[in-house]
Amino acid sequence: MFFLHLTSSLLAVAFLTSFGSSMLYGYNLAVVNSPAGYIKDFYNRTVVSRNGTGLNEEALTLMYSLTVSVFAIGGLIGSLMVGTLVTKFGRKGTVVNSSVLVFLAGSLMGRICASPEMLIIGRFITGIHSGISLSVVPMYLGEIAPKNLRGFLGLMPSIFICAGVFLAQILGLHELLGKEEHWPLFLSLVVVPTFIQLMLLPWFPESPRYLLIEKHNVHATITALKWYRAKCNIQAEIEEMQEEQRSLSSVETVSVWQLILDHTVRWQVLSVVVINIGMQLSGIDAIWFYTNDIFENAGIPAPEIQYTTVGTGAIEIVAGLIGCFTIERLGRRPLIIGGFGVMGMCCAGITLSLILQTHVPFMKYVSVGCVVGIIAGFCIGPAGVPFLITAELFKQSHRPAAYTVGGSLNWMSNFTIGFIFPFLQMSAGSYCYLVFCAICVSVAIYVYFVIPETKNKTFVEISQMFATKEAVEESQALTHLDQLKLKKMNGYGSLENGSLEFDSSSSCP
């Protein structure tokens, strides 16, 4: 019955930030898929008008890959700015102020788009915005949510990411904006949800944790909590925040370098590195960027591909909703382990089906099913849980730097897959998906053995769980060192058992 604590203000903020920011990430991932041929033709015509000769197939593939991947380069730059922005402007302030980037990018990619350079720059700017919002929105929602709603609200952005992909697939149909003359409008529609967010979000309060722990504004904190809470003991929640504040070695926000050097959070940092790299190297971006090509290679008739793609988008939303409504019951670990496990099996299944489809005709449908399985497995857990866990594993002073590390690695991996996958597919063929299979299985194993369950726990309690792990490891290391010293002493001719008996007898009165 965790929904008893879900207020209209919490739901409205989760909707506005996810709709106006997170959804754009999913939309921009898929928006270049259906008009790929038109974009390549536009590039070729522009080069012909400039140089008198067109581009060969490899050059066109390289330019299109750059158009796809430059979004990730912008995302990397945006993610590196997160720590500074959220400290200066706050969580909500960063979401609101970064919206100007969307309007700038939309104007470059819209009707005035007259060159490949403008389109590529527009994609780069949308990437910067997505790099910022992909970290800031989960951070904001994680800090305004009560602990029993943190998982539910933390996965809201992932549902809207799936909705963004689905919207791009629907609008990309030939009957809607899938015609050649409409692709600039198709790419620039990102300004609509951002405009709605910009009109409404400024009326809601900033994160109470940011106001109290970093700004020391108790009055504003109480006002914000009254907005975001129904009937609960606000004083108890303020005391919990103050307990976290007292537990911090410093109320100053640590830098990325300080975070990396802090041995007390090394397991948290390693966990953020593994799940964020694994999230992108799982192969999901290859599926999203090149869905049409995968279906074409699978033998799906060309006129049916766009409708098959839209069907996968609907499954994404259903899978995201399942994850969102079960996370507070099942916990974080089952969703992320199960999600990566399903993705690993389906990646292996794609390889097997593509190898056998020339001999077994129905295997082309198995490959489509595996694509659906990868997308569903991703949206149930790995799509949103890594960002949620990044918020939960760290205290207030370390959280911005943790999001910078996780976000930057996420986007670097995104760029790597977006740029390399077409060439990997050409060189390795069907076997390229086995690489993704190995990565998915490895991440699932790591999460199973290392990351504890964080459901219904405060940020202080989660930090204490990792502190206990560190203490146990240090104790084991000291015990091992003592044993080595003891063996070294016994190496000078005394018997080990005799020495132990002597020590034990000397301790008796």
Residue pairs with C-beta under 8 A, 6 or more apart in sequence:
2 148
2 149
2 152
2 328
4 230
5 146
5 148
5 149
5 229
5 230
5 232
6 149
6 152
7 227
7 228
7 229
7 230
9 204
9 227
9 228
10 144
10 145
10 149
10 153
10 228
12 200
12 204
13 140
13 141
13 144
13 201
13 204
13 228
14 141
14 153
14 156
15 156
16 196
16 197
16 200
16 201
16 204
17 95
17 133
17 137
17 140
17 141
17 157
17 197
17 201
18 137
18 156
18 157
18 159
18 160
19 160
19 193
19 196
19 197
20 95
20 99
20 193
20 194
20 196
20 197
20 198
20 201
21 95
21 98
21 99
21 129
21 130
21 133
21 136
21 137
21 157
21 194
21 197
22 133
22 134
22 137
22 156
22 157
22 158
22 160
22 161
22 164
23 160
23 161
23 163
23 164
23 167
23 193
24 102
24 126
24 129
24 130
24 133
24 164
24 190
24 193
24 194
25 130
25 133
25 134
25 161
25 164
26 160
26 161
26 162
26 163
26 164
26 165
26 166
26 167
26 168
27 164
27 165
27 167
27 168
27 189
27 190
28 71
28 123
28 126
28 127
28 130
28 164
28 168
28 190
29 71
29 161
29 164
29 165
29 168
29 285
29 288
29 289
30 164
30 165
30 168
30 169
30 172
30 288
30 291
30 313
31 168
31 172
31 186
31 187
32 39
32 64
32 67
32 68
32 123
32 187
32 289
33 168
33 169
33 172
33 288
33 289
33 290
33 291
33 292
33 309
34 168
34 169
34 172
34 173
34 178
34 292
34 306
34 309
35 172
35 178
35 180
35 183
35 186
35 187
36 64
36 292
38 180
38 183
39 64
39 67
39 119
39 183
40 60
40 63
40 64
41 180
42 116
42 119
42 183
43 55
43 60
43 63
43 64
43 116
44 54
44 55
44 60
46 115
46 116
47 53
47 54
47 55
48 54
55 63
61 422
63 116
65 418
65 419
65 422
66 120
66 419
67 116
67 119
67 120
67 123
68 289
68 418
68 419
69 415
69 418
69 419
70 120
70 123
70 124
70 127
71 123
71 124
71 126
71 127
71 130
71 418
72 127
72 411
72 412
72 414
72 415
72 418
73 124
73 127
73 411
73 415
74 123
74 124
74 125
74 126
74 127
74 128
74 129
74 130
74 131
75 127
75 128
75 130
75 131
75 134
75 407
75 410
75 411
75 414
75 415
76 127
76 131
76 408
76 411
76 412
76 415
77 127
77 128
77 131
78 98
78 127
78 128
78 129
78 130
78 131
78 132
78 133
78 134
78 407
78 411
79 131
79 132
79 134
79 135
79 403
79 404
79 407
79 408
79 410
79 411
80 131
80 404
80 407
80 408
81 128
81 131
81 132
82 94
82 131
82 132
82 135
82 136
82 400
82 403
82 404
82 407
83 253
83 255
83 256
83 400
83 401
83 403
83 404
85 94
85 97
85 98
85 132
85 136
86 94
86 136
86 139
86 210
86 400
86 403
87 214
87 253
87 400
89 97
90 206
90 207
90 210
90 211
91 136
91 139
91 140
91 143
91 206
91 207
91 210
92 140
92 201
92 202
92 204
92 205
92 206
92 207
93 206
94 132
94 136
95 133
95 136
95 137
95 140
95 197
95 201
96 197
96 198
96 201
96 202
98 129
98 132
98 133
98 136
99 129
99 194
99 197
99 198
101 125
101 126
101 128
101 129
101 132
102 126
102 129
102 190
102 191
102 194
103 191
103 194
103 195
104 125
105 122
105 123
105 125
105 126
105 129
105 188
105 190
106 122
106 188
106 189
106 190
106 191
107 122
107 188
108 118
108 119
108 121
108 122
108 125
109 118
109 119
109 122
109 123
109 126
109 184
109 187
109 188
110 184
110 185
110 187
110 188
111 184
111 185
111 188
112 118
113 119
113 122
113 184
113 187
119 187
122 187
122 188
126 190
127 411
131 407
131 411
134 157
134 387
134 407
134 410
135 387
135 390
135 403
135 404
135 406
135 407
136 403
137 157
138 154
138 157
138 384
138 387
138 388
138 390
138 391
139 391
139 399
139 400
139 403
140 207
141 153
141 154
141 156
141 157
142 150
142 153
142 154
142 388
142 391
142 392
143 207
143 208
143 209
143 210
143 391
144 153
144 207
144 208
144 224
144 228
145 152
145 153
145 154
146 229
146 232
146 237
147 456
147 457
147 458
148 328
148 456
149 328
150 388
150 391
150 392
151 327
151 328
151 331
151 332
151 388
151 455
152 324
152 325
152 327
152 328
154 327
154 384
154 385
154 387
154 388
154 391
155 320
155 323
155 324
155 327
155 384
155 385
155 388
156 324
157 384
157 387
158 320
158 323
158 324
158 379
158 383
158 384
158 387
159 317
159 320
159 321
159 324
159 384
161 320
161 383
161 384
162 313
162 316
162 317
162 319
162 320
162 379
162 383
163 317
163 320
165 288
165 313
165 316
166 310
166 313
166 314
166 316
166 317
169 306
169 309
169 310
169 312
169 313
170 176
170 310
170 313
171 177
171 178
171 186
171 189
172 178
172 186
172 306
173 306
173 307
173 310
174 306
176 182
177 183
177 185
177 186
178 186
178 306
204 227
205 211
205 220
205 223
205 224
205 227
205 228
206 220
206 224
207 224
208 221
208 224
208 225
208 228
208 237
208 241
209 241
209 244
209 396
210 396
211 217
211 220
211 221
211 224
212 218
212 221
212 238
212 241
212 242
212 245
213 241
213 244
213 245
213 248
213 251
213 396
214 251
214 253
214 396
218 238
221 238
221 241
222 234
222 238
225 234
225 237
225 238
226 234
229 237
240 458
240 460
243 460
244 395
244 396
244 458
244 459
244 460
245 251
245 396
247 395
247 460
247 463
248 395
248 396
248 397
249 397
250 397
251 396
251 397
252 397
253 397
253 400
253 401
254 262
254 397
254 398
254 401
255 401
256 401
256 404
256 405
258 401
259 265
259 269
259 398
259 401
259 402
259 405
260 269
260 405
262 269
262 398
263 470
264 467
264 470
265 393
265 394
265 398
265 466
266 470
267 450
267 466
267 469
267 470
268 393
268 394
268 398
268 402
268 466
269 402
269 405
270 450
271 389
271 393
271 446
271 447
271 450
271 451
272 386
272 389
272 390
272 393
272 402
272 405
272 406
273 405
273 406
273 409
274 443
274 446
274 447
275 336
275 382
275 385
275 386
275 389
275 406
275 443
275 447
275 451
276 386
276 390
276 406
276 407
276 409
276 410
276 413
277 409
277 410
277 413
278 340
278 382
278 439
278 440
278 442
278 443
278 446
279 382
279 383
279 386
279 410
279 413
280 410
280 411
280 413
280 414
280 416
280 417
281 413
281 416
281 417
281 436
281 439
282 340
282 343
282 347
282 374
282 378
282 382
282 436
282 439
282 440
282 443
283 343
283 347
283 374
283 417
283 433
283 435
283 436
283 439
283 440
284 343
284 374
284 375
284 378
284 382
284 383
285 414
285 417
285 418
285 421
286 417
286 418
286 421
286 436
287 294
287 371
287 374
287 375
289 417
289 418
289 421
290 421
290 422
290 425
291 309
291 312
291 371
292 305
292 306
292 309
293 425
294 350
294 367
294 371
295 305
295 308
295 309
295 368
295 371
296 302
296 305
297 354
298 353
298 354
298 357
298 364
298 367
298 368
299 357
299 364
300 308
300 364
300 368
308 368
311 372
312 371
312 372
312 375
315 372
315 375
315 376
316 375
316 376
316 379
317 379
318 376
319 375
319 376
319 377
319 378
319 379
319 380
320 379
320 380
320 383
320 384
322 380
323 335
323 339
323 379
323 380
323 381
323 383
323 384
323 385
324 384
326 335
327 335
327 385
327 455
328 455
328 456
331 453
331 454
331 455
332 385
332 388
332 389
332 392
332 451
332 453
332 454
332 455
333 447
333 448
333 451
333 452
333 453
334 381
335 380
335 381
335 385
336 381
336 382
336 385
336 386
336 389
336 444
336 447
337 381
337 444
337 447
337 448
338 377
338 380
338 381
339 377
339 378
339 380
339 381
339 382
339 383
339 385
340 377
340 381
340 382
340 440
340 441
340 443
340 444
340 447
341 377
341 440
341 441
341 444
342 373
342 374
342 376
342 377
342 380
343 373
343 374
343 377
343 378
343 382
343 436
343 440
344 436
344 437
344 438
344 439
344 440
344 441
344 444
345 373
345 437
346 370
346 371
346 373
346 374
346 377
347 370
347 374
347 433
347 434
347 436
347 437
347 440
348 433
348 434
348 437
349 366
349 367
349 369
349 370
349 373
350 367
350 370
350 371
350 374
350 430
350 433
351 430
351 431
351 432
351 433
351 434
351 437
352 363
352 366
353 363
353 364
353 366
353 367
353 370
354 363
354 367
354 429
354 430
355 430
356 363
357 363
357 364
357 366
357 367
386 406
386 410
387 406
389 451
389 454
390 399
390 402
390 403
390 406
391 399
391 403
392 454
392 457
392 459
392 462
393 402
393 454
393 462
393 463
393 466
394 402
394 459
394 463
395 459
395 460
395 463
396 459
421 432
424 432
424 435
425 432
428 435
452 462
452 465
452 466
454 462
457 465
486 496
486 499
487 496
489 499
490 496
490 499
